[in-house]
């Protein structure tokens, strides 16, 4: 498909975006793992190149309250009680300007129960879920602190194009046969 053609569907547009081989710039340091990673701004800058093909996204933080029926034993008697658990997740939706089809993914916000009322901890976990939702749906490469933490190393020998923070600048690599 020619880059000048306007894709007519979500799948065509995503294919054209992925052919660009865009990656998010690793611009943030993780001192704990002694590594760098692509922050949310860098990921959004990278996926915004999809707008060239009519792609857009939205993200929302959603909650689901779950009431669990429990039984405990007190003084030899079973006592029924209820526990309220709040599941928090980020829903990411990618759509195309000419197509009614959408792609969706839901990423759980992983935060300890005791930290669900801690705004800083919750905000960090939401940001993490937003990054991974976008990277997942757009097929965006970014070797980050998560891979370093579990000892994974990228094995791809082809170096991808790197999207700089300035709009529309892509560093291209070319191979010459000599």
Backbone as JSON Lines, residues from 0, in Angstrom:
{"i":0,"aa":"X","n":[0.85,-1.19,0.0],"ca":[0.0,0.0,0.0],"c":[0.88,1.24,0.0]}
{"i":1,"aa":"X","n":[0.57,2.17,-0.84],"ca":[1.32,3.42,-0.98],"c":[1.04,4.33,0.21]}
{"i":2,"aa":"X","n":[2.07,4.99,0.74],"ca":[1.92,5.86,1.91],"c":[1.0,7.04,1.63]}
{"i":3,"aa":"X","n":[0.82,7.4,0.35],"ca":[-0.05,8.53,0.01],"c":[-1.52,8.14,-0.04]}
{"i":4,"aa":"X","n":[-1.8,6.83,-0.07],"ca":[-3.19,6.38,-0.09],"c":[-3.81,6.61,1.28]}
{"i":5,"aa":"X","n":[-5.09,6.92,1.28],"ca":[-5.81,7.06,2.54],"c":[-6.4,5.71,2.9]}
{"i":6,"aa":"X","n":[-6.01,5.15,4.01],"ca":[-6.57,3.86,4.4],"c":[-8.07,3.98,4.66]}
{"i":7,"aa":"X","n":[-8.8,2.96,4.26],"ca":[-10.25,2.98,4.38],"c":[-10.75,2.27,5.64]}
{"i":8,"aa":"X","n":[-9.85,1.57,6.33],"ca":[-10.28,0.81,7.5],"c":[-9.25,0.92,8.62]}
{"i":9,"aa":"X","n":[-9.68,0.55,9.78],"ca":[-8.8,0.53,10.96],"c":[-7.62,-0.39,10.72]}
{"i":10,"aa":"X","n":[-7.87,-1.56,10.17],"ca":[-6.78,-2.52,9.95],"c":[-5.77,-2.01,8.93]}
{"i":11,"aa":"X","n":[-6.24,-1.39,7.85],"ca":[-5.32,-0.82,6.87],"c":[-4.48,0.29,7.5]}
{"i":12,"aa":"X","n":[-5.12,1.14,8.28],"ca":[-4.41,2.25,8.91],"c":[-3.37,1.74,9.9]}
{"i":13,"aa":"X","n":[-3.73,0.75,10.7],"ca":[-2.77,0.19,11.66],"c":[-1.61,-0.47,10.93]}
{"i":14,"aa":"X","n":[-1.9,-1.14,9.83],"ca":[-0.83,-1.76,9.04],"c":[0.14,-0.71,8.54]}
{"i":15,"aa":"X","n":[-0.39,0.4,8.02],"ca":[0.48,1.47,7.52],"c":[1.29,2.09,8.66]}
{"i":16,"aa":"X","n":[0.65,2.28,9.81],"ca":[1.37,2.81,10.98],"c":[2.5,1.87,11.38]}
{"i":17,"aa":"X","n":[2.19,0.58,11.45],"ca":[3.2,-0.39,11.89],"c":[4.33,-0.55,10.89]}
{"i":18,"aa":"X","n":[4.04,-0.31,9.61],"ca":[5.1,-0.36,8.6],"c":[6.13,0.75,8.82]}
{"i":19,"aa":"X","n":[5.74,1.82,9.51],"ca":[6.68,2.89,9.83],"c":[7.71,2.44,10.86]}
{"i":20,"aa":"X","n":[7.41,1.38,11.59],"ca":[8.28,0.82,12.62],"c":[8.67,1.88,13.66]}
{"i":21,"aa":"X","n":[7.67,2.61,14.12],"ca":[7.88,3.67,15.11],"c":[8.13,3.04,16.48]}
{"i":22,"aa":"X","n":[9.05,3.62,17.23],"ca":[9.24,3.22,18.63],"c":[9.16,4.48,19.49]}
{"i":23,"aa":"X","n":[8.83,4.27,20.74],"ca":[8.8,5.38,21.69],"c":[10.22,5.61,22.21]}
{"i":24,"aa":"X","n":[10.6,6.86,22.34],"ca":[11.92,7.21,22.84],"c":[12.05,6.86,24.31]}
{"i":25,"aa":"X","n":[13.11,6.16,24.65],"ca":[13.38,5.83,26.05],"c":[14.05,7.06,26.69]}
{"i":26,"aa":"X","n":[13.25,7.84,27.39],"ca":[13.73,9.14,27.86],"c":[13.65,9.33,29.37]}
{"i":27,"aa":"X","n":[13.3,8.31,30.1],"ca":[13.13,8.43,31.54],"c":[13.97,7.35,32.24]}
{"i":28,"aa":"X","n":[14.6,7.72,33.35],"ca":[15.44,6.78,34.09],"c":[14.68,6.12,35.23]}
{"i":29,"aa":"X","n":[14.95,4.84,35.4],"ca":[14.44,4.11,36.55],"c":[15.67,3.78,37.4]}
{"i":30,"aa":"X","n":[15.84,4.53,38.46],"ca":[17.03,4.36,39.31],"c":[17.05,3.0,40.0]}
{"i":31,"aa":"X","n":[15.86,2.47,40.33],"ca":[15.8,1.18,41.03],"c":[16.39,0.06,40.18]}
{"i":32,"aa":"X","n":[15.98,0.01,38.89],"ca":[16.47,-1.04,37.99],"c":[17.68,-0.59,37.17]}
{"i":33,"aa":"X","n":[18.12,0.66,37.38],"ca":[19.25,1.21,36.64],"c":[19.04,1.04,35.13]}
{"i":34,"aa":"X","n":[17.89,1.55,34.67],"ca":[17.54,1.41,33.27],"c":[16.78,2.67,32.81]}
{"i":35,"aa":"X","n":[16.51,2.72,31.53],"ca":[15.68,3.8,31.0],"c":[14.43,3.18,30.37]}
{"i":36,"aa":"X","n":[13.38,3.99,30.26],"ca":[12.14,3.5,29.67],"c":[11.41,4.65,28.99]}
{"i":37,"aa":"X","n":[10.43,4.3,28.19],"ca":[9.6,5.29,27.5],"c":[8.47,5.71,28.43]}
{"i":38,"aa":"X","n":[8.44,6.99,28.76],"ca":[7.36,7.46,29.63],"c":[6.08,7.64,28.8]}
{"i":39,"aa":"X","n":[4.97,7.96,29.47],"ca":[3.68,8.07,28.8],"c":[3.71,9.13,27.71]}
{"i":40,"aa":"X","n":[4.36,10.26,27.94],"ca":[4.43,11.32,26.93],"c":[5.13,10.82,25.67]}
{"i":41,"aa":"X","n":[6.21,10.07,25.82],"ca":[6.93,9.53,24.68],"c":[6.08,8.52,23.91]}
{"i":42,"aa":"X","n":[5.33,7.7,24.63],"ca":[4.46,6.71,23.98],"c":[3.35,7.44,23.21]}
{"i":43,"aa":"X","n":[2.75,8.46,23.82],"ca":[1.7,9.22,23.13],"c":[2.26,9.92,21.9]}
{"i":44,"aa":"X","n":[3.46,10.5,22.01],"ca":[4.09,11.14,20.85],"c":[4.26,10.14,19.72]}
{"i":45,"aa":"X","n":[4.66,8.93,20.05],"ca":[4.86,7.9,19.02],"c":[3.53,7.48,18.4]}
{"i":46,"aa":"X","n":[2.52,7.18,19.2],"ca":[1.25,6.71,18.63],"c":[0.51,7.82,17.9]}
{"i":47,"aa":"X","n":[0.79,9.07,18.22],"ca":[0.14,10.17,17.5],"c":[0.52,10.22,16.02]}
{"i":48,"aa":"X","n":[1.59,9.53,15.64],"ca":[1.92,9.41,14.22],"c":[0.84,8.63,13.48]}
{"i":49,"aa":"X","n":[0.04,7.86,14.21],"ca":[-1.07,7.14,13.6],"c":[-2.14,8.07,13.06]}
{"i":50,"aa":"X","n":[-2.17,9.32,13.54],"ca":[-3.15,10.29,13.04],"c":[-2.95,10.55,11.55]}
{"i":51,"aa":"X","n":[-1.73,10.35,11.06],"ca":[-1.46,10.5,9.62],"c":[-2.31,9.55,8.8]}
{"i":52,"aa":"X","n":[-2.76,8.47,9.42],"ca":[-3.55,7.44,8.73],"c":[-4.99,7.4,9.23]}
{"i":53,"aa":"X","n":[-5.39,8.43,9.98],"ca":[-6.77,8.5,10.47],"c":[-7.01,7.79,11.79]}
{"i":54,"aa":"X","n":[-5.95,7.41,12.49],"ca":[-6.1,6.72,13.77],"c":[-6.2,7.7,14.93]}
{"i":55,"aa":"X","n":[-6.99,7.36,15.91],"ca":[-7.06,8.12,17.15],"c":[-7.31,7.15,18.29]}
{"i":56,"aa":"X","n":[-7.11,7.64,19.51],"ca":[-7.33,6.77,20.67],"c":[-7.99,7.56,21.78]}
{"i":57,"aa":"X","n":[-8.61,6.82,22.68],"ca":[-9.11,7.4,23.93],"c":[-8.81,6.41,25.05]}
{"i":58,"aa":"X","n":[-8.66,6.95,26.25],"ca":[-8.39,6.11,27.41],"c":[-9.25,6.58,28.56]}
{"i":59,"aa":"X","n":[-9.76,5.63,29.33],"ca":[-10.55,5.98,30.51],"c":[-10.16,5.07,31.66]}
{"i":60,"aa":"X","n":[-10.24,5.63,32.85],"ca":[-10.01,4.86,34.07],"c":[-11.38,4.4,34.54]}
{"i":61,"aa":"X","n":[-11.52,3.11,34.73],"ca":[-12.81,2.56,35.12],"c":[-12.67,1.75,36.4]}
{"i":62,"aa":"X","n":[-13.76,1.7,37.11],"ca":[-13.8,1.01,38.4],"c":[-14.92,-0.02,38.37]}
{"i":63,"aa":"X","n":[-14.69,-1.11,39.04],"ca":[-15.74,-2.1,39.23],"c":[-15.7,-2.5,40.69]}
{"i":64,"aa":"X","n":[-16.82,-2.29,41.37],"ca":[-16.92,-2.7,42.77],"c":[-17.46,-4.12,42.83]}
{"i":65,"aa":"X","n":[-16.78,-4.95,43.57],"ca":[-17.18,-6.35,43.73],"c":[-17.43,-6.6,45.21]}
{"i":66,"aa":"X","n":[-18.61,-7.11,45.5],"ca":[-18.95,-7.45,46.88],"c":[-18.79,-8.95,47.04]}
{"i":67,"aa":"X","n":[-17.91,-9.33,47.93],"ca":[-17.65,-10.74,48.21],"c":[-18.37,-11.16,49.48]}
{"i":68,"aa":"X","n":[-19.07,-12.27,49.38],"ca":[-19.72,-12.84,50.56],"c":[-18.69,-13.72,51.27]}
{"i":69,"aa":"X","n":[-18.44,-13.45,52.53],"ca":[-17.42,-14.18,53.3],"c":[-18.05,-14.8,54.54]}
{"i":70,"aa":"X","n":[-17.36,-15.8,55.04],"ca":[-17.76,-16.45,56.3],"c":[-16.51,-16.59,57.15]}
{"i":71,"aa":"X","n":[-16.61,-16.18,58.4],"ca":[-15.5,-16.38,59.33],"c":[-16.04,-17.01,60.59]}
{"i":72,"aa":"X","n":[-15.16,-17.62,61.33],"ca":[-15.55,-18.28,62.57],"c":[-15.14,-17.41,63.74]}
{"i":73,"aa":"X","n":[-16.13,-17.07,64.58],"ca":[-15.89,-16.31,65.8],"c":[-16.53,-17.03,66.96]}
{"i":74,"aa":"X","n":[-15.74,-17.38,67.95],"ca":[-16.23,-18.09,69.14],"c":[-17.0,-19.35,68.77]}
{"i":75,"aa":"X","n":[-16.49,-20.07,67.76],"ca":[-17.09,-21.34,67.36],"c":[-18.29,-21.2,66.44]}
{"i":76,"aa":"X","n":[-18.71,-20.0,66.12],"ca":[-19.88,-19.81,65.26],"c":[-19.44,-19.18,63.93]}
{"i":77,"aa":"X","n":[-20.1,-19.6,62.86],"ca":[-19.84,-19.0,61.55],"c":[-20.58,-17.67,61.45]}
{"i":78,"aa":"X","n":[-19.85,-16.65,61.07],"ca":[-20.42,-15.31,60.92],"c":[-20.25,-14.89,59.46]}
{"i":79,"aa":"X","n":[-21.37,-14.54,58.83],"ca":[-21.33,-14.08,57.45],"c":[-21.08,-12.58,57.42]}
{"i":80,"aa":"X","n":[-20.27,-12.15,56.46],"ca":[-20.02,-10.72,56.27],"c":[-19.67,-10.46,54.81]}
{"i":81,"aa":"X","n":[-19.63,-9.21,54.44],"ca":[-19.31,-8.82,53.07],"c":[-18.04,-7.99,53.05]}
{"i":82,"aa":"X","n":[-17.27,-8.21,51.98],"ca":[-16.08,-7.39,51.73],"c":[-16.25,-6.69,50.39]}
{"i":83,"aa":"X","n":[-15.89,-5.44,50.36],"ca":[-15.94,-4.67,49.12],"c":[-14.54,-4.6,48.52]}
{"i":84,"aa":"X","n":[-14.42,-5.05,47.28],"ca":[-13.15,-4.95,46.54],"c":[-13.39,-4.06,45.34]}
{"i":85,"aa":"X","n":[-12.45,-3.18,45.11],"ca":[-12.54,-2.26,43.98],"c":[-11.49,-2.64,42.96]}
{"i":86,"aa":"X","n":[-11.94,-3.08,41.8],"ca":[-11.04,-3.34,40.69],"c":[-10.94,-2.07,39.87]}
{"i":87,"aa":"X","n":[-9.72,-1.68,39.55],"ca":[-9.48,-0.47,38.77],"c":[-8.73,-0.91,37.51]}
{"i":88,"aa":"X","n":[-9.14,-0.35,36.37],"ca":[-8.45,-0.68,35.13],"c":[-8.52,0.5,34.18]}
{"i":89,"aa":"X","n":[-7.61,0.48,33.18],"ca":[-7.59,1.49,32.14],"c":[-8.09,0.83,30.86]}
{"i":90,"aa":"X","n":[-9.09,1.44,30.26],"ca":[-9.63,0.95,28.99],"c":[-9.11,1.87,27.89]}
{"i":91,"aa":"X","n":[-8.47,1.27,26.88],"ca":[-7.93,2.0,25.74],"c":[-8.7,1.58,24.5]}
{"i":92,"aa":"X","n":[-9.12,2.57,23.72],"ca":[-9.86,2.32,22.48],"c":[-9.15,3.03,21.34]}
{"i":93,"aa":"X","n":[-8.87,2.29,20.27],"ca":[-8.29,2.86,19.06],"c":[-9.37,2.81,17.98]}
{"i":94,"aa":"X","n":[-9.55,3.94,17.29],"ca":[-10.55,3.98,16.23],"c":[-9.95,4.64,14.98]}
{"i":95,"aa":"X","n":[-10.71,4.52,13.89],"ca":[-10.29,5.09,12.62],"c":[-11.38,6.02,12.12]}
{"i":96,"aa":"X","n":[-10.96,7.09,11.48],"ca":[-11.88,8.14,11.05],"c":[-12.95,7.64,10.07]}
{"i":97,"aa":"X","n":[-12.65,6.6,9.27],"ca":[-13.6,6.13,8.26],"c":[-14.18,4.76,8.57]}
{"i":98,"aa":"X","n":[-13.92,4.22,9.73],"ca":[-14.33,2.86,10.05],"c":[-15.06,2.86,11.39]}
{"i":99,"aa":"X","n":[-16.12,2.08,11.49],"ca":[-16.86,1.99,12.75],"c":[-16.23,0.97,13.7]}
{"i":100,"aa":"X","n":[-15.39,0.11,13.17],"ca":[-14.71,-0.89,13.99],"c":[-13.72,-0.2,14.94]}
{"i":101,"aa":"X","n":[-13.58,-0.75,16.14],"ca":[-12.59,-0.25,17.09],"c":[-11.78,-1.42,17.63]}
{"i":102,"aa":"X","n":[-10.63,-1.11,18.16],"ca":[-9.83,-2.08,18.92],"c":[-9.82,-1.61,20.36]}
{"i":103,"aa":"X","n":[-10.0,-2.54,21.28],"ca":[-10.04,-2.18,22.69],"c":[-9.15,-3.12,23.48]}
{"i":104,"aa":"X","n":[-8.62,-2.58,24.55],"ca":[-7.93,-3.43,25.51],"c":[-8.13,-2.86,26.91]}
{"i":105,"aa":"X","n":[-8.11,-3.72,27.86],"ca":[-8.29,-3.33,29.26],"c":[-7.06,-3.81,30.02]}
{"i":106,"aa":"X","n":[-6.39,-2.87,30.68],"ca":[-5.19,-3.19,31.45],"c":[-5.49,-2.93,32.92]}
{"i":107,"aa":"X","n":[-5.29,-3.93,33.78],"ca":[-5.55,-3.71,35.2],"c":[-4.57,-2.71,35.79]}
{"i":108,"aa":"X","n":[-5.05,-1.92,36.72],"ca":[-4.21,-1.0,37.47],"c":[-3.74,-1.78,38.7]}
{"i":109,"aa":"X","n":[-2.49,-2.18,38.66],"ca":[-1.95,-3.04,39.72],"c":[-1.4,-2.18,40.86]}
{"i":110,"aa":"X","n":[-2.16,-2.12,41.92],"ca":[-1.76,-1.35,43.09],"c":[-2.22,-2.13,44.31]}
{"i":111,"aa":"X","n":[-1.4,-2.12,45.35],"ca":[-1.77,-2.83,46.58],"c":[-3.07,-2.27,47.14]}
{"i":112,"aa":"X","n":[-3.84,-3.13,47.76],"ca":[-5.13,-2.72,48.33],"c":[-4.95,-1.51,49.26]}
{"i":113,"aa":"X","n":[-3.9,-1.52,50.07],"ca":[-3.68,-0.42,51.01],"c":[-3.32,0.89,50.3]}
{"i":114,"aa":"X","n":[-2.84,0.81,49.05],"ca":[-2.44,2.0,48.31],"c":[-3.54,2.55,47.39]}
{"i":115,"aa":"X","n":[-4.71,1.9,47.36],"ca":[-5.77,2.36,46.46],"c":[-6.31,3.73,46.87]}
{"i":116,"aa":"X","n":[-6.04,4.15,48.09],"ca":[-6.44,5.49,48.52],"c":[-5.25,6.45,48.55]}
{"i":117,"aa":"X","n":[-4.09,6.0,48.09],"ca":[-2.89,6.83,47.99],"c":[-2.83,7.37,46.57]}
{"i":118,"aa":"X","n":[-3.1,8.66,46.42],"ca":[-3.2,9.26,45.08],"c":[-1.93,9.09,44.26]}
{"i":119,"aa":"X","n":[-0.76,9.22,44.88],"ca":[0.49,9.1,44.14],"c":[0.68,7.67,43.62]}
{"i":120,"aa":"X","n":[0.48,6.69,44.47],"ca":[0.65,5.29,44.06],"c":[-0.37,4.92,43.0]}
{"i":121,"aa":"X","n":[-1.6,5.36,43.17],"ca":[-2.65,5.07,42.21],"c":[-2.36,5.76,40.87]}
{"i":122,"aa":"X","n":[-1.92,7.01,40.91],"ca":[-1.59,7.74,39.69],"c":[-0.46,7.08,38.92]}
{"i":123,"aa":"X","n":[0.56,6.61,39.62],"ca":[1.68,5.92,38.97],"c":[1.2,4.64,38.29]}
{"i":124,"aa":"X","n":[0.35,3.88,38.99],"ca":[-0.15,2.63,38.43],"c":[-1.06,2.89,37.22]}
{"i":125,"aa":"X","n":[-1.84,3.96,37.25],"ca":[-2.7,4.31,36.12],"c":[-1.85,4.7,34.92]}
{"i":126,"aa":"X","n":[-0.8,5.48,35.15],"ca":[0.1,5.89,34.06],"c":[0.74,4.66,33.42]}
{"i":127,"aa":"X","n":[1.17,3.71,34.23],"ca":[1.77,2.48,33.74],"c":[0.77,1.73,32.86]}
{"i":128,"aa":"X","n":[-0.49,1.61,33.32],"ca":[-1.52,0.9,32.56],"c":[-1.83,1.62,31.25]}
{"i":129,"aa":"X","n":[-1.81,2.95,31.26],"ca":[-2.05,3.71,30.02],"c":[-0.94,3.44,29.01]}
{"i":130,"aa":"X","n":[0.31,3.44,29.47],"ca":[1.44,3.17,28.57],"c":[1.28,1.81,27.9]}
{"i":131,"aa":"X","n":[1.01,0.81,28.7],"ca":[0.94,-0.54,28.16],"c":[-0.29,-0.78,27.31]}
{"i":132,"aa":"X","n":[-1.39,-0.1,27.59],"ca":[-2.56,-0.21,26.72],"c":[-2.27,0.32,25.33]}
{"i":133,"aa":"X","n":[-1.65,1.5,25.26],"ca":[-1.3,2.09,23.96],"c":[-0.27,1.25,23.22]}
{"i":134,"aa":"X","n":[0.77,0.82,23.92],"ca":[1.8,0.02,23.28],"c":[1.23,-1.29,22.74]}
{"i":135,"aa":"X","n":[0.31,-1.86,23.47],"ca":[-0.3,-3.12,23.06],"c":[-1.12,-2.96,21.79]}
{"i":136,"aa":"X","n":[-2.02,-1.99,21.76],"ca":[-2.91,-1.84,20.61],"c":[-2.21,-1.34,19.36]}
{"i":137,"aa":"X","n":[-1.21,-0.5,19.51],"ca":[-0.5,0.02,18.35],"c":[0.67,-0.86,17.93]}
{"i":138,"aa":"X","n":[0.98,-1.88,18.71],"ca":[2.13,-2.73,18.4],"c":[3.43,-1.96,18.51]}
{"i":139,"aa":"X","n":[3.49,-1.07,19.5],"ca":[4.61,-0.15,19.64],"c":[5.72,-0.78,20.47]}
{"i":140,"aa":"X","n":[6.9,-0.83,19.9],"ca":[8.05,-1.4,20.59],"c":[8.62,-0.42,21.58]}
{"i":141,"aa":"X","n":[9.01,-0.94,22.73],"ca":[9.73,-0.15,23.73],"c":[10.28,-1.12,24.75]}
{"i":142,"aa":"X","n":[11.58,-1.28,24.75],"ca":[12.21,-2.14,25.74],"c":[12.39,-1.32,26.99]}
{"i":143,"aa":"X","n":[11.65,-1.63,28.05],"ca":[11.67,-0.74,29.21],"c":[12.07,-1.46,30.48]}
{"i":144,"aa":"X","n":[11.82,-0.79,31.6],"ca":[12.22,-1.31,32.9],"c":[11.58,-2.65,33.21]}
{"i":145,"aa":"X","n":[10.42,-2.93,32.66],"ca":[9.77,-4.23,32.91],"c":[10.6,-5.37,32.36]}
{"i":146,"aa":"X","n":[11.14,-5.21,31.14],"ca":[11.98,-6.25,30.56],"c":[13.29,-6.39,31.33]}
{"i":147,"aa":"X","n":[13.86,-5.27,31.73],"ca":[15.1,-5.33,32.5],"c":[14.89,-6.03,33.83]}
{"i":148,"aa":"X","n":[13.74,-5.77,34.42],"ca":[13.46,-6.33,35.74],"c":[13.39,-7.86,35.71]}
{"i":149,"aa":"X","n":[12.92,-8.42,34.58],"ca":[12.82,-9.87,34.5],"c":[13.95,-10.49,33.69]}
{"i":150,"aa":"X","n":[14.92,-9.69,33.29],"ca":[16.1,-10.21,32.62],"c":[15.91,-10.48,31.14]}
{"i":151,"aa":"X","n":[14.89,-9.89,30.49],"ca":[14.69,-10.09,29.06],"c":[15.55,-9.12,28.28]}
{"i":152,"aa":"X","n":[16.11,-9.59,27.18],"ca":[16.94,-8.75,26.32],"c":[16.37,-8.83,24.91]}
{"i":153,"aa":"X","n":[16.27,-7.71,24.25],"ca":[15.76,-7.68,22.88],"c":[16.72,-8.43,21.97]}
{"i":154,"aa":"X","n":[16.18,-9.27,21.08],"ca":[17.02,-10.05,20.18],"c":[16.84,-9.63,18.73]}
{"i":155,"aa":"X","n":[16.11,-8.57,18.47],"ca":[15.87,-8.12,17.11],"c":[17.12,-7.45,16.57]}
{"i":156,"aa":"X","n":[17.62,-7.96,15.46],"ca":[18.86,-7.4,14.9],"c":[18.61,-6.15,14.06]}
{"i":157,"aa":"X","n":[17.38,-5.96,13.57],"ca":[17.06,-4.75,12.81],"c":[16.76,-3.62,13.78]}
{"i":158,"aa":"X","n":[17.45,-2.51,13.59],"ca":[17.21,-1.36,14.47],"c":[15.99,-0.59,13.95]}
{"i":159,"aa":"X","n":[15.01,-0.32,14.82],"ca":[13.83,0.41,14.38],"c":[14.11,1.89,14.25]}
{"i":160,"aa":"X","n":[13.18,2.59,13.58],"ca":[13.24,4.03,13.51],"c":[12.89,4.58,14.89]}
{"i":161,"aa":"X","n":[13.48,5.67,15.26],"ca":[13.24,6.27,16.56],"c":[12.5,7.58,16.36]}
{"i":162,"aa":"X","n":[11.39,7.73,17.07],"ca":[10.62,8.97,16.98],"c":[11.15,9.92,18.04]}
{"i":163,"aa":"X","n":[11.58,11.09,17.61],"ca":[12.06,12.1,18.54],"c":[10.87,12.83,19.14]}
{"i":164,"aa":"X","n":[11.11,13.6,20.2],"ca":[10.02,14.33,20.83],"c":[9.51,15.47,19.97]}
{"i":165,"aa":"X","n":[10.3,15.97,19.02],"ca":[9.81,16.99,18.11],"c":[8.88,16.3,17.1]}
{"i":166,"aa":"X","n":[7.74,16.92,16.8],"ca":[6.78,16.28,15.9],"c":[7.35,16.01,14.52]}
{"i":167,"aa":"X","n":[6.97,14.88,13.97],"ca":[7.23,14.49,12.58],"c":[8.69,14.26,12.24]}
{"i":168,"aa":"X","n":[9.59,14.18,13.2],"ca":[10.97,13.89,12.87],"c":[11.23,12.41,13.12]}
{"i":169,"aa":"X","n":[11.64,11.71,12.09],"ca":[11.95,10.3,12.21],"c":[13.36,10.1,11.7]}
{"i":170,"aa":"X","n":[14.17,9.43,12.49],"ca":[15.53,9.11,12.07],"c":[15.43,7.81,11.29]}
{"i":171,"aa":"X","n":[15.86,7.83,10.05],"ca":[15.76,6.65,9.21],"c":[17.14,6.03,9.06]}
{"i":172,"aa":"X","n":[17.15,4.72,9.08],"ca":[18.39,4.0,8.82],"c":[18.27,3.33,7.47]}
{"i":173,"aa":"X","n":[19.32,3.33,6.73],"ca":[19.3,2.64,5.45],"c":[20.5,1.74,5.36]}
{"i":174,"aa":"X","n":[20.32,0.67,4.63],"ca":[21.42,-0.27,4.42],"c":[21.85,-0.17,2.97]}
{"i":175,"aa":"X","n":[23.13,-0.02,2.76],"ca":[23.67,0.07,1.41],"c":[24.47,-1.18,1.1]}
{"i":176,"aa":"X","n":[24.25,-1.73,-0.06],"ca":[25.06,-2.85,-0.51],"c":[26.29,-2.29,-1.22]}
{"i":177,"aa":"X","n":[27.46,-2.61,-0.7],"ca":[28.7,-2.09,-1.28],"c":[29.49,-3.23,-1.85]}
